[in-house]
Amino acid sequence: MIKTGVKAHDDAIALAEGVRQVACAPGASAATIKSAEITFYRAVVSSCRTNNSNSGIEQASTALRELGTGGG
């Protein structure tokens, strides 16, 4: 995981990634994995906005659009 230097943002992303990894455990359904991915990328966008960090916001927004959420 890339560190941004913004501790609050780095911590939020690390926590969100941990949750995503638990949800995407072997045997998880495709729907569960998609939901976990959407939740993770929404957490990235939220953290970016909350912590005034643009690190990852464009990639997360693109991933959300690809997952069918319209980018949000």
LONU-543281 format. One record per atom (N, C-alpha, C): x, y, z; chain; atom name. Coordinates in pm, whole numbers. Each point is the difference from the previous one (the first is absolute). Layout:
N
xx = X&yy = Y&zz = Z&chain = A&name = CA
...
This chain:
72
xx = 84&yy = -117&zz = 0&chain = A&name = N
xx = -84&yy = 117&zz = 0&chain = A&name = CA
xx = 89&yy = 124&zz = 0&chain = A&name = C
xx = -35&yy = 96&zz = -79&chain = A&name = N
xx = 76&yy = 124&zz = -11&chain = A&name = CA
xx = -39&yy = 93&zz = 113&chain = A&name = C
xx = 98&yy = 55&zz = 67&chain = A&name = N
xx = -25&yy = 98&zz = 105&chain = A&name = CA
xx = -1&yy = 139&zz = -60&chain = A&name = C
xx = -96&yy = 81&zz = 41&chain = A&name = N
xx = -14&yy = 135&zz = -54&chain = A&name = CA
xx = 70&yy = 105&zz = 85&chain = A&name = C
xx = 28&yy = -34&zz = 124&chain = A&name = N
xx = 57&yy = 98&zz = 91&chain = A&name = CA
xx = -106&yy = 72&zz = 83&chain = A&name = C
xx = -127&yy = -25&zz = -32&chain = A&name = N
xx = -111&yy = 55&zz = 78&chain = A&name = CA
xx = -48&yy = -115&zz = 89&chain = A&name = C
xx = 40&yy = 4&zz = 128&chain = A&name = N
xx = -21&yy = -113&zz = 89&chain = A&name = CA
xx = -146&yy = -42&zz = 9&chain = A&name = C
xx = -90&yy = 94&zz = 15&chain = A&name = N
xx = -142&yy = -34&zz = 13&chain = A&name = CA
xx = -50&yy = -73&zz = -125&chain = A&name = C
xx = 44&yy = 47&zz = -116&chain = A&name = N
xx = -40&yy = -63&zz = -126&chain = A&name = CA
xx = 63&yy = -139&zz = -12&chain = A&name = C
xx = 127&yy = -11&zz = 29&chain = A&name = N
xx = 68&yy = -130&zz = -7&chain = A&name = CA
xx = -66&yy = -101&zz = 93&chain = A&name = C
xx = -34&yy = 44&zz = 121&chain = A&name = N
xx = -63&yy = -89&zz = 97&chain = A&name = CA
xx = -138&yy = -44&zz = -48&chain = A&name = C
xx = -77&yy = 93&zz = -56&chain = A&name = N
xx = -134&yy = -33&zz = -49&chain = A&name = CA
xx = 6&yy = -101&zz = -113&chain = A&name = C
xx = 95&yy = 18&zz = -91&chain = A&name = N
xx = 14&yy = -91&zz = -113&chain = A&name = CA
xx = 46&yy = -138&zz = 47&chain = A&name = C
xx = 91&yy = -3&zz = 96&chain = A&name = N
xx = 47&yy = -129&zz = 53&chain = A&name = CA
xx = -115&yy = -76&zz = 65&chain = A&name = C
xx = -83&yy = 70&zz = 74&chain = A&name = N
xx = -116&yy = -63&zz = 63&chain = A&name = CA
xx = -98&yy = -52&zz = -105&chain = A&name = C
xx = -29&yy = 83&zz = -99&chain = A&name = N
xx = -93&yy = -41&zz = -106&chain = A&name = CA
xx = 54&yy = -120&zz = -78&chain = A&name = C
xx = 130&yy = -3&zz = -23&chain = A&name = N
xx = 60&yy = -113&zz = -71&chain = A&name = CA
xx = -11&yy = -128&zz = 83&chain = A&name = C
xx = 19&yy = 12&zz = 130&chain = A&name = N
xx = -14&yy = -117&zz = 87&chain = A&name = CA
xx = -141&yy = -57&zz = -4&chain = A&name = C
xx = -98&yy = 87&zz = 3&chain = A&name = N
xx = -140&yy = -43&zz = -8&chain = A&name = CA
xx = -26&yy = -66&zz = -135&chain = A&name = C
xx = 52&yy = 59&zz = -106&chain = A&name = N
xx = -19&yy = -58&zz = -133&chain = A&name = CA
xx = 60&yy = -139&zz = -8&chain = A&name = C
xx = 118&yy = -18&zz = 54&chain = A&name = N
xx = 65&yy = -131&zz = -6&chain = A&name = CA
xx = -78&yy = -106&zz = 76&chain = A&name = C
xx = -57&yy = 37&zz = 113&chain = A&name = N
xx = -82&yy = -96&zz = 76&chain = A&name = CA
xx = -123&yy = -37&zz = -80&chain = A&name = C
xx = -66&yy = 99&zz = -60&chain = A&name = N
xx = -122&yy = -26&zz = -77&chain = A&name = CA
xx = 26&yy = -83&zz = -124&chain = A&name = C
xx = 119&yy = 13&zz = -57&chain = A&name = N
xx = 33&yy = -71&zz = -124&chain = A&name = CA
xx = 74&yy = -130&zz = 26&chain = A&name = C
xx = -27&yy = -59&zz = 113&chain = A&name = N
xx = 65&yy = -127&zz = 35&chain = A&name = CA
xx = -38&yy = -109&zz = -100&chain = A&name = C
xx = 84&yy = -101&zz = -13&chain = A&name = N
xx = -34&yy = -110&zz = -92&chain = A&name = CA
xx = -140&yy = -54&zz = 29&chain = A&name = C
xx = -74&yy = -20&zz = -107&chain = A&name = N
xx = -135&yy = -51&zz = 13&chain = A&name = CA
xx = -107&yy = 109&zz = -1&chain = A&name = C
xx = 44&yy = 126&zz = 5&chain = A&name = N
xx = -97&yy = 110&zz = -3&chain = A&name = CA
xx = -69&yy = 5&zz = -136&chain = A&name = C
xx = -127&yy = 34&zz = 1&chain = A&name = N
xx = -75&yy = 7&zz = -126&chain = A&name = CA
xx = 42&yy = 123&zz = -79&chain = A&name = C
xx = -30&yy = -1&zz = -128&chain = A&name = N
xx = 32&yy = 114&zz = -86&chain = A&name = CA
xx = -70&yy = 127&zz = 49&chain = A&name = C
xx = -122&yy = -15&zz = 48&chain = A&name = N
xx = -74&yy = 116&zz = 51&chain = A&name = CA
xx = 66&yy = 57&zz = 125&chain = A&name = C
xx = 49&yy = -86&zz = 85&chain = A&name = N
xx = 69&yy = 45&zz = 122&chain = A&name = CA
xx = 129&yy = 73&zz = -35&chain = A&name = C
xx = 73&yy = -55&zz = -94&chain = A&name = N
xx = 126&yy = 64&zz = -42&chain = A&name = CA
xx = -27&yy = 135&zz = -64&chain = A&name = C
xx = -100&yy = 8&zz = -86&chain = A&name = N
xx = -34&yy = 128&zz = -64&chain = A&name = CA
xx = -40&yy = 103&zz = 105&chain = A&name = C
xx = -80&yy = -41&zz = 96&chain = A&name = N
xx = -42&yy = 90&zz = 107&chain = A&name = CA
xx = 120&yy = 48&zz = 82&chain = A&name = C
xx = 92&yy = -91&zz = 30&chain = A&name = N
xx = 120&yy = 37&zz = 75&chain = A&name = CA
xx = 86&yy = 98&zz = -78&chain = A&name = C
xx = 11&yy = -22&zz = -130&chain = A&name = N
xx = 78&yy = 91&zz = -85&chain = A&name = CA
xx = -63&yy = 139&zz = -2&chain = A&name = C
xx = -132&yy = 5&zz = -16&chain = A&name = N
xx = -69&yy = 130&zz = -1&chain = A&name = CA
xx = 19&yy = 71&zz = 133&chain = A&name = C
xx = -15&yy = -73&zz = 110&chain = A&name = N
xx = 17&yy = 59&zz = 133&chain = A&name = CA
xx = 142&yy = 53&zz = 18&chain = A&name = C
xx = 99&yy = -76&zz = -45&chain = A&name = N
xx = 139&yy = 44&zz = 11&chain = A&name = CA
xx = 23&yy = 130&zz = -78&chain = A&name = C
xx = -41&yy = 2&zz = -126&chain = A&name = N
xx = 27&yy = 118&zz = -81&chain = A&name = CA
xx = -78&yy = 121&zz = 48&chain = A&name = C
xx = -118&yy = -20&zz = 55&chain = A&name = N
xx = -73&yy = 112&zz = 59&chain = A&name = CA
xx = 73&yy = 53&zz = 124&chain = A&name = C
xx = 62&yy = -90&zz = 75&chain = A&name = N
xx = 78&yy = 42&zz = 117&chain = A&name = CA
xx = 121&yy = 82&zz = -44&chain = A&name = C
xx = 63&yy = -38&zz = -111&chain = A&name = N
xx = 113&yy = 76&zz = -52&chain = A&name = CA
xx = -44&yy = 141&zz = -38&chain = A&name = C
xx = -109&yy = 9&zz = -75&chain = A&name = N
xx = -50&yy = 132&zz = -42&chain = A&name = CA
xx = -35&yy = 85&zz = 123&chain = A&name = C
xx = -70&yy = -59&zz = 94&chain = A&name = N
xx = -39&yy = 72&zz = 121&chain = A&name = CA
xx = 121&yy = 49&zz = 78&chain = A&name = C
xx = 99&yy = -87&zz = 15&chain = A&name = N
xx = 122&yy = 40&zz = 72&chain = A&name = CA
xx = 74&yy = 111&zz = -72&chain = A&name = C
xx = 6&yy = -10&zz = -131&chain = A&name = N
xx = 66&yy = 105&zz = -78&chain = A&name = CA
xx = -65&yy = 135&zz = 27&chain = A&name = C
xx = -132&yy = 2&zz = -4&chain = A&name = N
xx = -73&yy = 126&zz = 22&chain = A&name = CA
xx = 13&yy = 49&zz = 144&chain = A&name = C
xx = -10&yy = -91&zz = 94&chain = A&name = N
xx = 7&yy = 36&zz = 141&chain = A&name = CA
xx = 138&yy = 51&zz = 40&chain = A&name = C
xx = 103&yy = -62&zz = -55&chain = A&name = N
xx = 137&yy = 31&zz = 42&chain = A&name = CA
xx = 75&yy = 89&zz = -99&chain = A&name = C
xx = -73&yy = 62&zz = -92&chain = A&name = N
xx = 61&yy = 90&zz = -99&chain = A&name = CA
xx = 117&yy = -65&zz = -72&chain = A&name = C
xx = -20&yy = -124&zz = -39&chain = A&name = N
xx = 104&yy = -73&zz = -72&chain = A&name = CA
xx = -58&yy = -46&zz = -133&chain = A&name = C
xx = 65&yy = 34&zz = -108&chain = A&name = N
xx = -45&yy = -45&zz = -131&chain = A&name = CA
xx = 62&yy = -133&zz = -39&chain = A&name = C
xx = 79&yy = -56&zz = 89&chain = A&name = N
xx = 71&yy = -125&zz = -30&chain = A&name = CA
xx = -97&yy = -117&zz = -11&chain = A&name = C
xx = -28&yy = -40&zz = -123&chain = A&name = N
xx = -85&yy = -116&zz = -22&chain = A&name = CA
xx = -143&yy = 32&zz = -39&chain = A&name = C
xx = -39&yy = 125&zz = 7&chain = A&name = N
xx = -141&yy = 32&zz = -26&chain = A&name = CA
xx = -40&yy = -29&zz = -145&chain = A&name = C
xx = 86&yy = 30&zz = -94&chain = A&name = N
xx = -35&yy = -24&zz = -140&chain = A&name = CA
xx = -7&yy = -149&zz = -30&chain = A&name = C
xx = 95&yy = -76&zz = 52&chain = A&name = N
xx = 0&yy = -145&zz = -21&chain = A&name = CA
xx = -123&yy = -63&zz = 66&chain = A&name = C
xx = -35&yy = 46&zz = 119&chain = A&name = N
xx = -116&yy = -56&zz = 70&chain = A&name = CA
xx = -129&yy = 36&zz = -74&chain = A&name = C
xx = -10&yy = 121&zz = -50&chain = A&name = N
xx = -119&yy = 42&zz = -74&chain = A&name = CA
xx = -14&yy = -81&zz = -129&chain = A&name = C
xx = 112&yy = -25&zz = -68&chain = A&name = N
xx = -2&yy = -82&zz = -121&chain = A&name = CA
xx = -45&yy = -142&zz = 33&chain = A&name = C
xx = 54&yy = -56&zz = 107&chain = A&name = N
xx = -38&yy = -135&zz = 40&chain = A&name = CA
xx = -149&yy = -7&zz = 32&chain = A&name = C
xx = -53&yy = 102&zz = 67&chain = A&name = N
xx = -142&yy = 2&zz = 31&chain = A&name = CA
xx = -85&yy = 5&zz = -126&chain = A&name = C
xx = 43&yy = 79&zz = -98&chain = A&name = N
xx = -74&yy = 3&zz = -127&chain = A&name = CA
xx = 3&yy = -137&zz = -66&chain = A&name = C
xx = 115&yy = -65&zz = 1&chain = A&name = N
xx = 12&yy = -133&zz = -59&chain = A&name = CA
xx = -84&yy = -104&zz = 73&chain = A&name = C
xx = -23&yy = 23&zz = 128&chain = A&name = N
xx = -83&yy = -92&zz = 79&chain = A&name = CA
xx = -149&yy = 33&zz = -13&chain = A&name = C
xx = -31&yy = 103&zz = -79&chain = A&name = N
xx = -139&yy = 31&zz = -29&chain = A&name = CA
xx = -68&yy = 98&zz = 93&chain = A&name = C
xx = 78&yy = 74&zz = 78&chain = A&name = N
xx = -62&yy = 93&zz = 96&chain = A&name = CA
xx = -9&yy = 142&zz = -55&chain = A&name = C
xx = 56&yy = 24&zz = -114&chain = A&name = N
xx = -1&yy = 136&zz = -54&chain = A&name = CA
xx = 111&yy = 87&zz = 56&chain = A&name = C
xx = 89&yy = -60&zz = 76&chain = A&name = N
xx = 116&yy = 73&zz = 51&chain = A&name = CA
xx = -15&yy = 47&zz = 143&chain = A&name = C
xx = -111&yy = -29&zz = 64&chain = A&name = N
xx = -19&yy = 47&zz = 136&chain = A&name = CA
xx = -50&yy = -104&zz = 93&chain = A&name = C
